[in-house]
Amino acid sequence: MKQTKQSKKETEHKLRKQLKGKIVSDKMDKTAVVKVNVFKKHPIYKKRYKRFKKYLAHNTNNQFKTGDEVIIESMRPLSKKKRWIIK
């Protein structure tokens, strides 16, 4: 069974990594800083603890503002540190 180019593109799009976070800064043009919280579990003591990481994400037309809950998706690199787009 052949797979068409369009369906191949759709499957590639679905495989992109998505993270949920909150915008903490939108002072740059077309770029926002998104803080993503992750809960981890200690391997021995089984206690859960919170870790976070900040990502630079492409903010098309500056439509998202500080405090907005957003989903970011991985994409090709746009600059040295910017590899995510806000969905």
N, C-alpha and C positions, 0 to 999 in steps of 0.2 A: 504494500500500500504506500503510495507516494504522499509525501508531506509538502504542502504548498509553501511558498515563501511567506505568505501572510500568516499562516498558522505557526510557522517557525518563529516569526517575529513576536507573536503573541505569547508563545511559551517562554522566549527569552525575557520578555517584559515581566512576566509573572515571577521569574526566578530572582529578580532583583531584591536585595535586602531592604526591609522596611523597619524603621524605628519610630517610636512615639515619644515626643518630648515637648518642651515648653520653650518659647522664644525668650531669651534673656537680654538680647541686644539686637537692635535693628538700625544702628547708627551708620553703617556702611551702605553704599549704594548697591542695590540688587543683591545684598548678602545679609544673612541673619545668623546669629549665634544661637544654636539650639542645644539645650541641656537635656540629656537623656539619663533618667534614673534607672538603675538596675539593682535588683535584690539578689544577693548571693547567699549561699549557705556554707557555713564553715564545715570542712570535711570531717572533723573529729567531733566538735561540740554541737553541730547541727543548728547553731544559732544563725538566724538570718540577719544580714547587715546590708546597708545601702551604699552603693557606689554610684558615681555619676561621671559622665564624660560630655565634653562640649564639642559640637561639630559646627563647622561653617557650612551653611547651606545656601543654595541659590534661591533668592526671593524675587521671582519675576514681577516686574512693575511695582515693587515694594508694597504688595497688597497685604502682607501679614505684619502685625505690630507686636511690640513687647507684651508678654503675658498670654499670647494666643497658644492654645494647645494644637500641635500640628503633627503630621506624619511626614517623615523624611524618607526618601528613597535613594539608593545608591545609583550613580551614573558615571559616565566618563569624566575624567578630571577636567575641570574648567580653569583651575589655577593650581598653585603649589599646595594649598590646603583645602580647596573646595572641591568635594567629590560627592555631594548630596544635593538633592533638589526637594523643595517643599511641595507636598501634594495637597 
